[in-house]
Structure formats: C-alpha cells, structure tokens
Amino acid sequence: MQYSNFNTIGKSISKLEEDLGFKLFERSDTSLSLTAAGNAMYEFFTKTTREYAALTDDIRAFLKRIN
C-alpha cells in the first residue's frame, strides 16, 4: 500500500515538472533533493502560505471588531 502511494506521488511530481518545464528534484537510487528551481518554489510557497495565514487572521480580527 505504501509503495503505491509513493508511486502515485512520484508520478504526480513528474507530471508537474513536465508541465512546468523544469525539474524540482534531483533523484538518485538512494536520495532525493531539491534543485535550485525546486528550492526557489519551496521558498516562494512557504512565504506565500505564511502571508496568506496572516492575512486571513487579520481579516477575521477585523470582522470581529466591526460585528
């Protein structure tokens, strides 16, 4: 079961890389690591996720104050 899940995830990541036109991961038989592009995407989405969370917290607080 676990292998099947990893296989599905791997295929999804490969499809994403194909759609993007660049690799996100360097793969070998024994390791997996981010490429420079993968690291840039990770940093971007980490920052975006933090900013989204802060924004939604701010909006909720604002709405509580005006209601």
C-alpha positions in Angstrom: 0.0 0.0 0.0 2.7 2.5 1.0 4.7 1.8 -2.2 1.5 2.6 -4.2 1.1 5.9 -2.5 4.8 6.9 -3.2 4.4 5.8 -6.8 1.3 7.9 -7.2 3.1 10.9 -5.6 6.1 10.4 -7.8 4.0 10.3 -10.9 2.2 13.5 -9.9 5.5 15.3 -9.2 6.9 14.1 -12.6 3.8 15.4 -14.3 4.1 18.8 -12.5 7.8 19.0 -13.6 6.8 18.3 -17.1 4.1 21.0 -17.0 6.5 23.5 -15.5 9.2 22.7 -17.9 11.9 22.2 -15.2 12.9 19.7 -12.6 12.0 20.3 -8.9 14.0 17.4 -7.6 17.3 15.6 -8.2 16.8 11.9 -8.0 19.1 9.0 -7.4 18.7 5.5 -6.3 19.4 6.5 -2.7 18.4 10.1 -2.4 16.1 12.9 -3.3 17.0 16.6 -3.1 15.6 19.9 -4.3 17.1 21.5 -7.4 17.7 25.3 -7.4 14.3 25.7 -9.1 12.7 23.4 -6.5 14.2 25.4 -3.7 13.0 28.6 -5.2 9.5 27.2 -5.5 9.6 26.0 -1.9 10.8 29.4 -0.6 8.1 31.2 -2.6 5.2 29.0 -1.4 6.4 28.9 2.2 6.4 32.7 2.2 3.1 32.8 0.4 1.5 30.4 2.8 2.7 32.5 5.8 1.4 35.7 4.2 -2.0 34.0 3.5 -2.3 32.8 7.1 -1.5 36.3 8.4 -4.0 37.9 6.0 -6.8 35.6 7.0 -6.1 36.2 10.7 -6.1 40.0 10.1 -9.4 39.8 8.2 -11.0 37.6 10.9 -9.9 40.0 13.6 -11.2 43.0 11.6 -14.6 41.3 11.1 -14.9 40.5 14.8 -14.2 44.2 15.6 -16.9 45.5 13.3 -19.6 42.9 14.1 
